[in-house]
């Protein structure tokens, strides 16, 4: 599969001003890193290196420490999320019924890998664990829409709806 380029960082001055307010509120507080990262992700939607650098400088914490926290906790994302966030369940029931093949089909159609976003910002792709719809296995979610009992031949038509 051809590797796609990462989307360039497109932060605004307004977002930066909000982040600086959050940093100022927490500066000097013990344990400030995680609350600031949560707020930063709310502001930007993800935590690119540019945002991590602003946080590190603002809190006077090494960038490596910020990066370590971001990559340790699964609720933080280094990559932007698409307008349509696709989740392919790889829980046991879904996997046994072919969700791995469905994931590969989506990757092929969109030309992105798990954790990436299409260059136009329309789709992002995640591999998820059980979504609680085992009776519908294999399951794909696109934002709040749930698609079950899928086969890879149906994926193109489903994506075309979006």
DSSP file (Angstrom, degrees, kcal/mol; ACC not computed):
  #  RESIDUE AA STRUCTURE BP1 BP2  ACC     N-H-->O    O-->H-N    N-H-->O    O-->H-N    TCO  KAPPA ALPHA  PHI   PSI    X-CA   Y-CA   Z-CA
    1    1 A X              0   0    0      0, 0.0     2,-0.3     0, 0.0   107,-0.0   0.000 360.0 360.0 360.0 136.6    0.0    0.0    0.0
    2    2 A X        -     0   0    0      1,-0.1     2,-0.3   110,-0.0     0, 0.0  -0.527 360.0-120.4 -70.4 132.9    1.3    3.4   -0.9
    3    3 A X        -     0   0    0     -2,-0.3     2,-0.2   109,-0.0   109,-0.1  -0.583  24.4-141.1 -79.2 132.6    2.0    5.5    2.2
    4    4 A X        -     0   0    0     -2,-0.3     2,-0.1   107,-0.1   109,-0.1  -0.636  19.3-109.8 -92.9 152.5    0.0    8.7    2.6
    5    5 A X        -     0   0    0     -2,-0.2     2,-0.2     1,-0.1    -1,-0.1  -0.456  35.4-105.0 -76.4 151.6    1.5   11.9    3.9
    6    6 A X        -     0   0    0     -2,-0.1     2,-0.1     1,-0.1    -1,-0.1  -0.493  41.4-101.6 -72.5 146.0    0.4   13.2    7.3
    7    7 A X        -     0   0    0     -2,-0.2    73,-0.1   110,-0.1    -1,-0.1  -0.454  41.8-109.8 -67.2 139.7   -2.0   16.2    7.2
    8    8 A X        -     0   0    0     -2,-0.1     2,-0.2     1,-0.1    -1,-0.1  -0.395  37.5 -97.4 -69.2 149.7   -0.2   19.4    7.9
    9    9 A X        -     0   0    0      1,-0.1    -1,-0.1    -2,-0.1    -3,-0.0  -0.488  39.6-177.7 -67.2 130.3   -0.9   21.2   11.2
   10   10 A X        +     0   0    0     -2,-0.2    -1,-0.1    -3,-0.1     2,-0.1  -0.290  15.7 160.7-127.8  47.9   -3.6   23.9   10.8
   11   11 A X        -     0   0    0      1,-0.1     2,-0.2     4,-0.0    33,-0.0  -0.392  28.9-138.2 -70.1 148.2   -4.0   25.4   14.2
   12   12 A X     >  -     0   0    0      1,-0.1     4,-2.2    -2,-0.1     5,-0.1  -0.602  21.5-113.7-102.0 165.6   -5.5   28.9   14.4
   13   13 A X  H  > S+     0   0    0     -2,-0.2     4,-2.4     1,-0.2     5,-0.1   0.853 118.6  56.1 -63.9 -34.7   -4.6   31.9   16.5
   14   14 A X  H  > S+     0   0    0      2,-0.2     4,-2.2     1,-0.2    -1,-0.2   0.920 107.7  47.3 -64.1 -44.0   -7.9   31.4   18.4
   15   15 A X  H  > S+     0   0    0      1,-0.2     4,-2.6     2,-0.2    -2,-0.2   0.922 111.8  50.4 -62.9 -43.4   -7.0   27.8   19.3
   16   16 A X  H  X S+     0   0    0     -4,-2.2     4,-2.6     1,-0.2    -2,-0.2   0.904 108.9  51.7 -62.0 -40.7   -3.5   28.9   20.4
   17   17 A X  H  X S+     0   0    0     -4,-2.4     4,-1.8     2,-0.2    -1,-0.2   0.909 110.3  49.0 -62.9 -41.5   -5.0   31.6   22.6
   18   18 A X  H  X S+     0   0    0     -4,-2.2     4,-2.1     1,-0.2    -2,-0.2   0.921 111.6  49.4 -62.3 -43.5   -7.4   29.1   24.2
   19   19 A X  H  X S+     0   0    0     -4,-2.6     4,-2.7     1,-0.2    -2,-0.2   0.913 108.5  52.5 -63.2 -41.7   -4.5   26.7   24.8
   20   20 A X  H  X S+     0   0    0     -4,-2.6     4,-2.4     1,-0.2    -1,-0.2   0.865 108.0  52.3 -63.7 -35.0   -2.4   29.5   26.4
   21   21 A X  H  X S+     0   0    0     -4,-1.8     4,-2.2     2,-0.2    -1,-0.2   0.929 110.5  47.8 -63.0 -45.2   -5.3   30.3   28.8
   22   22 A X  H  X S+     0   0    0     -4,-2.1     4,-1.4     2,-0.2    -2,-0.2   0.923 112.4  48.8 -62.4 -45.2   -5.5   26.6   29.8
   23   23 A X  H  X S+     0   0    0     -4,-2.7     4,-1.7     1,-0.2     3,-0.3   0.920 110.3  51.3 -61.2 -44.0   -1.7   26.5   30.3
   24   24 A X  H  < S+     0   0    0     -4,-2.4    -1,-0.2     1,-0.2    -2,-0.2   0.880 107.4  53.6 -61.9 -38.1   -1.7   29.7   32.4
   25   25 A X  H  < S+     0   0    0     -4,-2.2    -1,-0.2     1,-0.2    -2,-0.2   0.832 119.7  33.2 -63.5 -32.3   -4.5   28.3   34.6
   26   26 A X  H >< S+     0   0    0     -4,-1.4     3,-2.4    -3,-0.3    -2,-0.2   0.532  83.9 127.2-104.3  -8.8   -2.5   25.1   35.4
   27   27 A X  T 3< S+     0   0    0     -4,-1.7     3,-0.1     1,-0.3    32,-0.1  -0.244  81.3  12.6 -57.4 131.7    1.1   26.4   35.3
   28   28 A X  T 3  S+     0   0    0      1,-0.3     2,-0.3    31,-0.2    -1,-0.3   0.334  96.3 126.7  85.9  -7.5    2.9   25.5   38.5
   29   29 A X    X   -     0   0    0     -3,-2.4     3,-1.2     1,-0.1    -1,-0.3  -0.634  66.4-114.0 -84.3 140.2    0.3   23.0   39.6
   30   30 A X  T 3  S+     0   0    0     -2,-0.3    -1,-0.1     1,-0.2    -3,-0.0  -0.530 101.5  15.6 -68.7 135.3    1.3   19.5   40.5
   31   31 A X  T 3> S+     0   0    0     -2,-0.2     4,-0.6     1,-0.1    -1,-0.2   0.756  82.1 137.7  74.3  25.1   -0.1   17.0   38.0
   32   32 A X  H <>  +     0   0    0     -3,-1.2     4,-2.2     1,-0.2     5,-0.3   0.735  49.0  80.0 -74.8 -22.9   -1.1   19.7   35.4
   33   33 A X  H  > S+     0   0    0      1,-0.2     4,-2.6     2,-0.2     5,-0.2   0.915  92.5  44.2 -56.3 -52.8    0.1   17.7   32.4
   34   34 A X  H  > S+     0   0    0     -3,-0.2     4,-2.5     1,-0.2    -1,-0.2   0.925 113.9  48.2 -65.8 -45.7   -2.9   15.4   31.9
   35   35 A X  H  X S+     0   0    0     -4,-0.6     4,-2.2     1,-0.2    -1,-0.2   0.904 113.8  48.6 -60.6 -37.7   -5.6   18.0   32.4
   36   36 A X  H  X S+     0   0    0     -4,-2.2     4,-2.8     2,-0.2    -2,-0.2   0.912 110.6  50.7 -67.3 -41.4   -3.8   20.4   30.0
   37   37 A X  H  X S+     0   0    0     -4,-2.6     4,-2.4    -5,-0.3    -2,-0.2   0.905 109.4  51.1 -62.8 -40.6   -3.5   17.6   27.4
   38   38 A X  H  X S+     0   0    0     -4,-2.5     4,-1.9     2,-0.2    -2,-0.2   0.946 113.0  44.9 -60.5 -47.7   -7.2   16.8   27.7
   39   39 A X  H  X S+     0   0    0     -4,-2.2     4,-2.2     1,-0.2    -2,-0.2   0.899 111.7  53.2 -63.6 -40.4   -8.1   20.4   27.2
   40   40 A X  H  X S+     0   0    0     -4,-2.8     4,-2.8     1,-0.2     5,-0.4   0.898 108.2  50.0 -62.1 -40.1   -5.7   20.7   24.3
   41   41 A X  H  X S+     0   0    0     -4,-2.4     4,-2.5     1,-0.2    -1,-0.2   0.866 109.0  52.3 -68.4 -34.2   -7.2   17.7   22.6
   42   42 A X  H  < S+     0   0    0     -4,-1.9    -2,-0.2    -5,-0.2    -1,-0.2   0.904 113.9  44.5 -62.9 -40.0  -10.7   19.3   23.0
   43   43 A X  H  < S+     0   0    0     -4,-2.2    -2,-0.2    -5,-0.1    -1,-0.2   0.931 130.0  21.4 -70.6 -47.2   -9.4   22.5   21.4
   44   44 A X  H  < S-     0   0    0     -4,-2.8    -3,-0.2     2,-0.2    -2,-0.2   0.671  94.8-125.2 -99.9 -20.4   -7.5   20.9   18.5
   45   45 A X  S  < S+     0   0    0     -4,-2.5     2,-0.3    -5,-0.4    -4,-0.2   0.229  87.7  23.2  90.8 -14.9   -9.1   17.5   18.2
   46   46 A X  S    S-     0   0    0     -6,-0.3     2,-0.4    34,-0.1    -2,-0.2  -0.934  83.4-106.4-165.3 179.5   -5.7   15.8   18.5
   47   47 A X        +     0   0    0     30,-3.3    -6,-0.1    -2,-0.3    -7,-0.0  -0.649  37.0 179.2-125.4  75.1   -2.2   16.4   19.8
   48   48 A X    >>  -     0   0    0     -2,-0.4     4,-2.3     1,-0.1     3,-0.7  -0.217  47.2 -98.6 -68.5 167.1    0.3   17.1   17.1
   49   49 A X  H 3> S+     0   0    0      1,-0.3     4,-2.5     2,-0.2     5,-0.2   0.816 122.6  60.8 -58.0 -32.1    3.9   17.8   17.9
   50   50 A X  H 3> S+     0   0    0      2,-0.2     4,-1.7     1,-0.2    -1,-0.3   0.907 108.5  42.7 -63.0 -40.7    3.3   21.5   17.5
   51   51 A X  H <> S+     0   0    0     -3,-0.7     4,-2.3     2,-0.2    -2,-0.2   0.903 112.6  52.9 -71.8 -42.0    0.7   21.5   20.3
   52   52 A X  H  X S+     0   0    0     -4,-2.3     4,-2.8     1,-0.2    -2,-0.2   0.889 108.1  52.2 -59.4 -38.7    2.9   19.2   22.5
   53   53 A X  H  X S+     0   0    0     -4,-2.5     4,-2.7    -5,-0.2     5,-0.3   0.912 107.9  50.2 -64.8 -43.1    5.7   21.7   22.1
   54   54 A X  H  X S+     0   0    0     -4,-1.7     4,-2.6     1,-0.2    -1,-0.2   0.908 113.3  47.0 -61.3 -40.8    3.5   24.6   23.2
   55   55 A X  H  X S+     0   0    0     -4,-2.3     4,-2.8     2,-0.2     5,-0.2   0.930 111.7  49.9 -66.8 -45.6    2.4   22.6   26.3
   56   56 A X  H  X>S+     0   0    0     -4,-2.8     5,-2.4     1,-0.2     4,-0.8   0.935 115.9  42.2 -58.6 -47.5    6.0   21.6   27.1
   57   57 A X  H  <5S+     0   0    0     -4,-2.7     3,-0.2     3,-0.2    -1,-0.2   0.910 115.8  49.6 -66.3 -42.0    7.3   25.2   26.9
   58   58 A X  H  <5S+     0   0    0     -4,-2.6    -2,-0.2    -5,-0.3    -1,-0.2   0.865 119.3  36.0 -67.2 -37.2    4.2   26.6   28.7
   59   59 A X  H  <5S-     0   0    0     -4,-2.8    -1,-0.2    -5,-0.2   -31,-0.2   0.488 107.2-123.8 -92.8  -3.9    4.4   24.2   31.6
   60   60 A X  T  <5 +     0   0    0     -4,-0.8     2,-0.4     1,-0.2    -3,-0.2   0.943  65.9 136.7  57.2  50.7    8.2   24.1   31.6
   61   61 A X      < -     0   0    0     -5,-2.4    -1,-0.2    -6,-0.2    -2,-0.1  -0.954  63.9 -95.3-123.9 142.5    8.2   20.3   31.2
   62   62 A X    >>  -     0   0    0     -2,-0.4     4,-1.6     1,-0.1     3,-0.8  -0.311  27.6-129.0 -58.9 139.9   10.5   18.4   28.8
   63   63 A X  H 3> S+     0   0    0      1,-0.3     4,-2.9     2,-0.2     5,-0.2   0.858 108.7  61.1 -56.8 -37.0    8.9   17.6   25.4
   64   64 A X  H 3> S+     0   0    0      1,-0.2     4,-2.2     2,-0.2    -1,-0.3   0.860 102.9  50.7 -60.4 -35.3    9.8   14.0   25.9
   65   65 A X  H <> S+     0   0    0     -3,-0.8     4,-1.9     2,-0.2    -1,-0.2   0.914 111.0  47.7 -68.9 -42.3    7.7   13.8   29.0
   66   66 A X  H  X S+     0   0    0     -4,-1.6     4,-2.5     2,-0.2    -2,-0.2   0.946 113.6  47.8 -61.7 -48.5    4.7   15.3   27.2
   67   67 A X  H  X S+     0   0    0     -4,-2.9     4,-2.5     1,-0.2     5,-0.2   0.885 108.7  55.1 -60.6 -40.1    5.2   12.9   24.3
   68   68 A X  H  X S+     0   0    0     -4,-2.2     4,-1.1    -5,-0.2    -1,-0.2   0.889 110.2  45.2 -61.2 -40.9    5.5   10.0   26.7
   69   69 A X  H  X S+     0   0    0     -4,-1.9     4,-2.0     2,-0.2     3,-0.2   0.926 112.8  50.9 -68.3 -45.0    2.2   10.8   28.4
   70   70 A X  H  < S+     0   0    0     -4,-2.5     6,-0.3     1,-0.2    -2,-0.2   0.897 115.1  42.0 -60.9 -41.7    0.4   11.3   25.0
   71   71 A X  H  < S+     0   0    0     -4,-2.5    -1,-0.2    -5,-0.2    -2,-0.2   0.678 112.0  55.8 -82.6 -16.1    1.7    8.0   23.6
   72   72 A X  H  < S+     0   0    0     -4,-1.1     2,-0.5    -3,-0.2    -2,-0.2   0.907  98.7  63.0 -79.7 -43.7    1.0    6.0   26.9
   73   73 A X  S >< S-     0   0    0     -4,-2.0     3,-1.4     1,-0.1    -1,-0.1  -0.719  71.3-148.6 -92.2 127.9   -2.7    6.9   27.3
   74   74 A X  T 3  S+     0   0    0     -2,-0.5    -1,-0.1     1,-0.3    -4,-0.0   0.686  90.8  70.6 -69.7 -18.3   -5.0    5.6   24.6
   75   75 A X  T 3  S+     0   0    0      2,-0.0     2,-0.4     0, 0.0    -1,-0.3   0.655  87.1  79.8 -74.8 -11.7   -7.5    8.5   25.0
   76   76 A X    <   -     0   0    0     -3,-1.4     2,-0.4    -6,-0.3   -30,-0.1  -0.759  68.6-156.1 -95.7 143.1   -4.9   10.9   23.4
   77   77 A X        -     0   0    0     -2,-0.4   -30,-3.3     1,-0.1     4,-0.1  -0.964  20.0-168.3-123.0 133.3   -4.4   10.9   19.7
   78   78 A X  S    S+     0   0    0     -2,-0.4     2,-0.3   -32,-0.2   -29,-0.2   0.600  77.3  64.1 -86.2 -14.2   -1.4   12.0   17.7
   79   79 A X  S    S-     0   0    0    -34,-0.1   -32,-0.1   -31,-0.1    37,-0.1  -0.836  89.1-106.8-116.1 148.5   -3.3   12.1   14.4
   80   80 A X        -     0   0    0     -2,-0.3     2,-0.4   -73,-0.1   -34,-0.1  -0.324  32.8-125.7 -67.1 154.5   -6.3   14.2   13.3
   81   81 A X        -     0   0    0     43,-0.1    36,-0.1   -36,-0.1     4,-0.1  -0.815  23.4-122.2-100.7 143.1   -9.7   12.5   13.1
   82   82 A X        -     0   0    0     -2,-0.4    40,-0.3     2,-0.2    41,-0.2  -0.260  26.0-106.1 -76.6 167.1  -11.7   12.6    9.9
   83   83 A X  S    S+     0   0    0     38,-2.1     2,-0.6     1,-0.2    40,-0.2   0.875 120.1  42.7 -57.1 -37.5  -15.1   14.1    9.5
   84   84 A X  E    S-a  123   0A   0     38,-3.2    40,-1.9    37,-0.1     2,-0.7  -0.952  82.3-157.9-114.3 113.4  -16.2   10.4    9.4
   85   85 A X  E     -a  124   0A   0     -2,-0.6    58,-2.4    38,-0.2     2,-0.5  -0.817   8.6-158.5 -97.3 113.6  -14.5    8.3   12.0
   86   86 A X  E     -aB 125 142A   0     38,-3.0    40,-2.4    -2,-0.7     2,-0.5  -0.772   8.1-172.0 -95.4 130.7  -14.5    4.6   10.9
   87   87 A X  E     -aB 126 141A   0     54,-2.9    54,-2.9    -2,-0.5     2,-0.6  -0.989   6.6-162.3-122.1 125.9  -14.1    1.9   13.6
   88   88 A X  E     -aB 127 140A   0     38,-2.4    40,-2.5    -2,-0.5     2,-0.3  -0.934  21.8-131.0-107.7 118.5  -13.6   -1.7   12.6
   89   89 A X  E     +a  128   0A   0     50,-2.1    40,-0.2    -2,-0.6    50,-0.2  -0.521  26.5 177.4 -71.7 126.2  -14.3   -4.1   15.5
   90   90 A X        +     0   0    0     38,-2.9    39,-0.2    -2,-0.3    -1,-0.1   0.074  34.7 133.1-114.0  20.7  -11.5   -6.6   15.9
   91   91 A X  S  > S-     0   0    0     38,-0.1     4,-3.1    37,-0.1     5,-0.3  -0.178  75.8 -91.8 -61.9 167.6  -13.0   -8.3   19.0
   92   92 A X  H  > S+     0   0    0      1,-0.2     4,-2.6     2,-0.2     5,-0.2   0.901 123.3  45.7 -54.5 -52.5  -13.2  -12.0   19.0
   93   93 A X  H  > S+     0   0    0      1,-0.2     4,-1.3     2,-0.2    -1,-0.2   0.923 118.0  43.6 -61.0 -44.6  -16.6  -12.5   17.5
   94   94 A X  H  4>S+     0   0    0      2,-0.2     5,-2.2     1,-0.2    -1,-0.2   0.909 113.8  50.5 -67.0 -42.1  -16.0   -9.9   14.7
   95   95 A X  H ><5S+     0   0    0     -4,-3.1     3,-1.7     1,-0.2     5,-0.4   0.924 108.4  51.5 -63.5 -44.0  -12.5  -11.2   14.0
   96   96 A X  H 3<5S+     0   0    0     -4,-2.6    -1,-0.2     1,-0.3    -2,-0.2   0.822 109.7  52.0 -61.6 -30.9  -13.6  -14.8   13.6
   97   97 A X  T 3<5S-     0   0    0     -4,-1.3    -1,-0.3    -5,-0.2    -2,-0.2   0.276 131.8 -85.5 -94.3  11.7  -16.4  -13.6   11.2
   98   98 A X  T <>5S+     0   0    0     -3,-1.7     4,-1.7    -4,-0.1     3,-0.5   0.651  78.4 138.6 106.3  16.4  -13.9  -11.7    9.0
   99   99 A X  H  ><S+     0   0    0     -5,-2.2     4,-2.7     1,-0.2    -4,-0.2   0.803  73.8  63.1 -66.2 -25.4  -13.4   -8.2   10.3
  100  100 A X  H  > S+     0   0    0     -5,-0.4     4,-2.1     2,-0.2    -1,-0.2   0.914 104.7  46.6 -61.9 -41.6   -9.7   -8.5    9.5
  101  101 A X  H  > S+     0   0    0     -3,-0.5     4,-2.1     2,-0.2    -2,-0.2   0.878 111.4  51.9 -66.4 -38.1  -10.6   -8.8    5.8
  102  102 A X  H  X S+     0   0    0     -4,-1.7     4,-2.3     2,-0.2    -2,-0.2   0.917 108.2  51.4 -64.6 -42.9  -13.0   -5.8    6.1
  103  103 A X  H  X S+     0   0    0     -4,-2.7     4,-2.5     1,-0.2    -2,-0.2   0.930 109.8  49.4 -59.0 -45.9  -10.3   -3.7    7.7
  104  104 A X  H  X S+     0   0    0     -4,-2.1     4,-2.1     1,-0.2    -1,-0.2   0.883 109.6  52.4 -62.2 -38.0   -7.9   -4.5    4.9
  105  105 A X  H  X S+     0   0    0     -4,-2.1     4,-2.6     2,-0.2    -1,-0.2   0.913 109.9  47.8 -64.3 -43.4  -10.5   -3.6    2.3
  106  106 A X  H  X S+     0   0    0     -4,-2.3     4,-2.8     2,-0.2     5,-0.3   0.922 111.0  51.4 -63.5 -44.1  -11.1   -0.2    3.9
  107  107 A X  H  X>S+     0   0    0     -4,-2.5     4,-1.5     1,-0.2     5,-0.9   0.903 112.3  47.2 -58.5 -41.6   -7.4    0.4    4.1
  108  108 A X  H  <5S+     0   0    0     -4,-2.1    -2,-0.2     2,-0.2    -1,-0.2   0.921 114.1  45.6 -67.3 -45.5   -7.1   -0.4    0.4
  109  109 A X  H  <5S+     0   0    0     -4,-2.6    -2,-0.2     1,-0.2    -1,-0.2   0.933 122.8  34.7 -64.6 -46.7  -10.1    1.7   -0.7
  110  110 A X  H  <5S-     0   0    0     -4,-2.8    -1,-0.2    -5,-0.2    -2,-0.2   0.623  98.7-133.6 -86.2 -13.3   -9.1    4.8    1.4
  111  111 A X  T  <5 +     0   0    0     -4,-1.5     2,-0.3    -5,-0.3    -3,-0.2   0.873  68.2 111.4  59.8  39.0   -5.3    4.3    1.0
  112  112 A X      < -     0   0    0     -5,-0.9    -1,-0.3    -6,-0.3     2,-0.2  -0.915  59.3-132.8-133.5 164.1   -4.7    4.9    4.7
  113  113 A X    >   -     0   0    0     -2,-0.3     3,-2.0     1,-0.1    12,-0.4  -0.607  47.5 -66.6-107.4 172.4   -3.6    2.7    7.6
  114  114 A X  T 3  S+     0   0    0      1,-0.3    12,-0.2    -2,-0.2    -1,-0.1  -0.359 124.5  24.8 -57.5 134.7   -5.1    2.4   11.0
  115  115 A X  T 3  S+     0   0    0     10,-3.7    -1,-0.3     1,-0.3     2,-0.2   0.401 103.7 109.8  88.9  -1.8   -4.7    5.6   13.0
  116  116 A X    <   -     0   0    0     -3,-2.0     9,-1.9     9,-0.3     2,-0.4  -0.578  56.6-141.4-106.7 169.1   -4.5    7.7    9.8
  117  117 A X  B     -C  124   0A   0      7,-0.2     7,-0.3    -2,-0.2  -110,-0.1  -0.961  29.7-104.8-126.4 142.5   -6.7   10.3    8.2
  118  118 A X    >   -     0   0    0      5,-3.1     3,-2.6    -2,-0.4    -7,-0.1  -0.338  37.0-110.2 -64.0 151.0   -7.3   10.7    4.5
  119  119 A X  T 3  S+     0   0    0      1,-0.3    -1,-0.1     2,-0.1  -113,-0.0   0.772 119.3  54.9 -56.5 -27.1   -5.6   13.7    3.0
  120  120 A X  T 3  S-     0   0    0      3,-0.1    -1,-0.3  -113,-0.0    -2,-0.1   0.488 111.2-121.4 -84.8  -1.3   -8.9   15.5    2.5
  121  121 A X  S <  S+     0   0    0     -3,-2.6   -38,-2.1     2,-0.2   -37,-0.1   0.590  80.9 116.5  76.3  10.0   -9.8   15.1    6.2
  122  122 A X  S    S+     0   0    0    -40,-0.3   -38,-3.2     1,-0.2     2,-0.4   0.915  71.7  27.1 -79.8 -44.0  -12.9   13.1    5.3
  123  123 A X  E     -a   84   0A   0    -40,-0.2    -5,-3.1   -41,-0.2     2,-0.3  -0.933  54.4-176.6-125.1 143.2  -12.2    9.7    6.8
  124  124 A X  E     -aC  85 117A   0    -40,-1.9   -38,-3.0    -2,-0.4     2,-0.4  -0.955  18.4-143.4-129.0 156.3  -10.1    8.4    9.7
  125  125 A X  E     +a   86   0A   0     -9,-1.9   -10,-3.7   -12,-0.4     2,-0.4  -0.966  18.9 173.2-129.0 130.5   -9.6    4.7   10.5
  126  126 A X  E     -a   87   0A   0    -40,-2.4   -38,-2.4    -2,-0.4     2,-0.6  -0.983  27.6-136.4-131.8 146.0   -9.3    2.9   13.9
  127  127 A X  E     -a   88   0A   0     -2,-0.4     2,-0.2   -40,-0.2   -38,-0.2  -0.906  35.9-170.8 -94.8 124.3   -9.2   -0.7   14.8
  128  128 A X  E     -a   89   0A   0    -40,-2.5   -38,-2.9    -2,-0.6     2,-0.1  -0.644  19.0-124.2-113.5 169.9  -11.4   -1.1   17.9
  129  129 A X        -     0   0    0      1,-0.3   -38,-0.1    -2,-0.2    -1,-0.1  -0.351  69.8 -26.9 -98.4-172.5  -12.2   -3.8   20.4
  130  130 A X        -     0   0    0      1,-0.2    -1,-0.3    -2,-0.1   -38,-0.0  -0.007  48.8-169.9 -44.6 128.1  -15.6   -5.2   21.2
  131  131 A X        -     0   0    0     -3,-0.1    -1,-0.2     8,-0.0   -42,-0.0   0.307  49.3-106.5-102.0   6.1  -18.4   -2.6   20.5
  132  132 A X  S    S+     0   0    0      1,-0.1     3,-0.1     2,-0.0    -2,-0.1   0.697  96.0 103.7  80.4  19.7  -21.0   -4.8   22.2
  133  133 A X    >   +     0   0    0      1,-0.1     3,-2.3     2,-0.1     4,-0.2  -0.267  30.9 144.2-124.0  45.2  -22.8   -5.9   19.0
  134  134 A X  G >   +     0   0    0      1,-0.3     3,-1.5     2,-0.2    -1,-0.1   0.796  67.0  63.4 -58.6 -31.5  -21.4   -9.4   18.8
  135  135 A X  G 3  S+     0   0    0      1,-0.3    -1,-0.3    -3,-0.1    -2,-0.1   0.672 104.7  48.6 -66.9 -15.9  -24.7  -10.7   17.4
  136  136 A X  G <  S-     0   0    0     -3,-2.3    13,-4.1    12,-0.0    14,-0.3   0.288  97.4-171.3-102.7   7.4  -24.1   -8.5   14.3
  137  137 A X    <   +     0   0    0     -3,-1.5   -43,-0.1    11,-0.2    11,-0.1  -0.097  60.0  45.4 -54.0 142.7  -20.5   -9.6   13.8
  138  138 A X  S    S-     0   0    0     11,-0.2    12,-1.4   -49,-0.1     2,-0.4   0.586  83.9-175.5 -80.8 147.7  -18.5   -8.4   11.9
  139  139 A X        -     0   0    0    -50,-0.2   -50,-2.1     9,-0.2     2,-0.4  -0.880  17.0-175.9-118.3 139.2  -19.3   -4.8   12.8
  140  140 A X  E     -BD  88 147A   0      7,-2.5     7,-3.1    -2,-0.4     2,-0.4  -0.994  11.3-157.5-126.3 136.5  -18.0   -1.4   11.4
  141  141 A X  E     -BD  87 146A   0    -54,-2.9   -54,-2.9    -2,-0.4     2,-0.4  -0.920   8.7-170.2-111.8 143.3  -19.0    1.9   12.9
  142  142 A X  E >  S-BD  86 145A   0      3,-2.4     3,-2.5    -2,-0.4     2,-0.3  -0.934  71.0 -54.7-129.7 107.7  -18.9    5.2   11.1
  143  143 A X  T 3  S-     0   0    0    -58,-2.4   -59,-0.1    -2,-0.4   -56,-0.1  -0.459 124.2 -18.8  51.4-118.2  -19.5    8.0   13.6
  144  144 A X  T 3  S+     0   0    0     -2,-0.3     2,-0.3    -3,-0.1    -1,-0.3   0.449 116.3 102.4 -94.8   0.1  -22.8    6.9   15.2
  145  145 A X  E <   -D  142   0A   0     -3,-2.5    -3,-2.4     2,-0.0     2,-0.5  -0.676  57.0-156.1 -86.9 136.9  -23.8    4.6   12.4
  146  146 A X  E     -D  141   0A   0     -2,-0.3     2,-0.5    -5,-0.2    -5,-0.2  -0.952   6.7-168.9-116.6 128.7  -23.4    0.8   13.0
  147  147 A X  E     -D  140   0A   0     -7,-3.1    -7,-2.5    -2,-0.5     2,-0.3  -0.973  15.0-179.3-117.5 125.2  -23.1   -1.7   10.1
  148  148 A X        +     0   0    0     -2,-0.5   -11,-0.2    -9,-0.2    -9,-0.2  -0.771  52.2  29.6-125.7 168.8  -23.3   -5.4   10.9
  149  149 A X  S    S+     0   0    0    -13,-4.1    -1,-0.2   -11,-0.3   -11,-0.2   0.896  85.0 168.3  52.1  46.7  -23.1   -8.8    9.3
  150  150 A X        -     0   0    0    -12,-1.4     2,-0.3   -14,-0.3    -1,-0.2  -0.426  30.7-162.4 -89.1 158.7  -20.8   -7.3    6.7
  151  151 A X    >   -     0   0    0     -2,-0.1     3,-2.2   -49,-0.1     4,-0.4  -0.941  38.0-107.5-130.6 160.5  -18.6   -8.8    4.0
  152  152 A X  G >  S+     0   0    0     -2,-0.3     3,-0.9     1,-0.3     4,-0.5   0.738 113.7  68.1 -63.8 -21.8  -15.8   -7.0    2.3
  153  153 A X  G 3  S+     0   0    0      1,-0.2     4,-0.3     2,-0.1    -1,-0.3   0.677  97.2  54.4 -68.8 -16.5  -17.8   -6.6   -0.9
  154  154 A X  G <> S+     0   0    0     -3,-2.2     4,-1.8     1,-0.1    -1,-0.2   0.603  85.5  84.2 -89.8 -13.1  -20.2   -4.2    0.8
  155  155 A X  H <> S+     0   0    0     -3,-0.9     4,-2.8    -4,-0.4     5,-0.3   0.894  83.9  54.9 -63.6 -44.5  -17.6   -1.8    2.0
  156  156 A X  H  > S+     0   0    0     -4,-0.5     4,-1.9     1,-0.2    -1,-0.2   0.911 110.4  46.2 -56.1 -45.3  -17.3    0.3   -1.2
  157  157 A X  H  > S+     0   0    0     -4,-0.3     4,-0.8     2,-0.2    -1,-0.2   0.871 112.3  51.0 -66.8 -37.2  -21.0    1.0   -1.3
  158  158 A X  H >< S+     0   0    0     -4,-1.8     3,-1.0     1,-0.2     4,-0.4   0.946 111.6  46.5 -65.4 -47.2  -21.1    1.9    2.4
  159  159 A X  H >< S+     0   0    0     -4,-2.8     3,-1.6     1,-0.2    -1,-0.2   0.850 103.5  63.9 -63.2 -33.6  -18.2    4.4    2.1
  160  160 A X  H 3< S+     0   0    0     -4,-1.9    -1,-0.2     1,-0.3    -2,-0.2   0.761  90.6  66.9 -63.2 -24.7  -19.8    5.9   -1.0
  161  161 A X  T <<        0   0    0     -3,-1.0    -1,-0.3    -4,-0.8    -2,-0.2   0.763 360.0 360.0 -63.8 -24.1  -22.7    7.0    1.2
  162  162 A X    <         0   0    0     -3,-1.6    -1,-0.2    -4,-0.4    -2,-0.2   0.416 360.0 360.0-102.3 360.0  -20.3    9.4    3.0
